[in-house]
């Protein structure tokens, strides 16, 4: 990929176009909001009915549970026993206290609204009504059975009344979650399961039990119905780590509940008497090792086992001493001690068992020097040999650059860089045709075993189609390719190119195709001077990763095009990287011959104040040179963060588009893409392949570091501010 300087006037025009484009966007926002509202009529009607009932009854400013008519609308065993069956239908429109409405409305709007957007109004109505009825009647049935045992908690709830639509909202939310792609489906289910589970076991109010019943039924139903059924499989390393992290968070939350929240739940009564020191130690340790568990560090796994074993030993000691303490009168309430010790002990025991069973997911070494991918390293020469044998894409030669790390992948190889906890594979894996999928799977597994987030940047459409199951893809660049057979700069479309060539002839500018490493020192000095001047004008270091410098142009395998005047003065330079196809078949016993099928444009530099259309002249002359030599194409490379006009714009694409707009004044990616259209190329999309949207923030940081390894945040802010000032903003 290339990044020539963008002229100031082009930047100003771009800013004006952006301002004009923003006006209709701002004007259309109310229309978009109206379209959203039209898709959720049931949710709007229900919320409106709740508010209307609250105004009519005055429960928006005083508790409904204190009103004399409350038993006539609230549900529970007393209402059902007295024949008030209508309360099952009236209870969703009330809340027992005005403060509850503040926390309940987001759940109702989010749960019902999301489900209605996904499934439609009638299905959402059925889900909400069914979930509410199952939750209310199911909880009542459980209490009727359990209260016969004399269990204090069940007896207390058997005489309790409740109102509210939370069961309906939770049910709709669980079904909407079932429609999510992996791994978001698992993450959301874990989050909602932890919330409801902790609530019913610790706080243990009637509505907590109703939530648990409704959610359990919804989870079972959403997994049983064909529309929501997903094939089961072995948990991945990432899922093991995610569930272990959720377990740690649950234990930490419960420890804090023991410390600050009084409750009377199924596990007993608690008046906050937990030791502040004990809870603080547990919470601090959990906070310290949580990220390590998420990343699969072995040391964090050992620490979690150690903390769990200590808590189990403490609980066992407490239970062993409890009879003696009761006899001695040191404990006023054995039930309180029981409630304080048992739940954390059960959770720690379950977490320890889970960590032991899933121990294979926690093998990442803490030291960065030992966190290289578990694969055979490949030298640069070995990678070139595999590239010559298997062939590659238009960016594959960049795998030979430093500081890429190169590892074997079957009979081929891949190149990657590790930044910010992310392993970024550069372009396609260098493997024989049809083996891209296996190579991507091997890379993803190796990265995850090393505690790194895997992704692939600038992958071709073939690799995007072969990406691992569940991975996403998004277009991040457009490769522009000029086919060389029969190339002739004739016709109206080639007018600007012919003009540049003719003007060069009149002004005595000649073209030379050379190996820069073989040129005399004065030519190399001019190339370096032009490049340093260009980078200095940017106010930022030269971009790297998929953008080469003069050092990469000095490679003996790279061709360099020069524009020189009659006095030997250099006006511009372009470098061209080889693109290998699969090695040509050879006779028995003969080594297959490497085959270069095209060339990729990399370095583009022009002298300040020199020949104006030097880039048009250099690219056209280079393309004509390669055409006469019999090559199939030249790639003008991709402009990063430039997407095709007709591509769907999802949320990720919109974020990338805005990022491209921010970087445009600095590096002119869009201007560069428009410039390349002068050569009438065909386009080929390049993709970012990633596991899911949760990885994107880290991937964004990693790509920034890959492209600008030497730039500080101050450099970026200063350059952006300077560009905005020149643009008049």
Protein Blocks (a to p, Z undefined) as FASTA:
>chain_A
ZZddddfklmmmmmmmmmmmmmmmmmmmmmmmmmmmmmmmmlmmmmmmmmmmmmmnopmm
bcfklpmklmmmpgcjklmmnopamlmmmmmmpcfbfklmmmmmmmmmmmmmmmmmmnoj
klmmmmmmmmmmmmmmmmmmmmmmmmmnopaklmmmmmpccedjklmmmmmmmmmmmmpc
cfklmmmmmmmmmmmmmmmmmnopaklmmmmmmmmmmmmmmmmpmklgccdddddfklmm
mmmmmmmmmmmmmmmmmmmmccddfkbccddfbdfklmmmmmmmmmmmmmmmmnopaklm
mmmmmmmmmmmmmmmmmmmmmmmmmmnopafblmlmmmmmmmmmmmmmmmmmmmmmmmmm
mmccfblklmcccdddddfklmmmmmmmnopafklmmmmpccbdcddehjbccddddeeh
iacdehjadddehilmmmmmmmmmmmmmnopacddehiafklmmmpcehiacddfbdcdd
ddfehpacedjklmmmmmmmmmmmmnopacddddfklpcfklmmmmmmmmmmmmmmnopa
cdehjlccfklmmpmkbccdddddfkopafbdcdddddddddddddehiacddddfbdcd
fbdcddehiafklmmmmmmmmmmmmmmnopabdcebjaehiacfklccdfklmmmmmmmm
mmmmmnommmmmmmmmmnopacdddddddfblmlmmmmmmmmmmmmmmmbcfklmmmmmm
mmmmmnoZZ
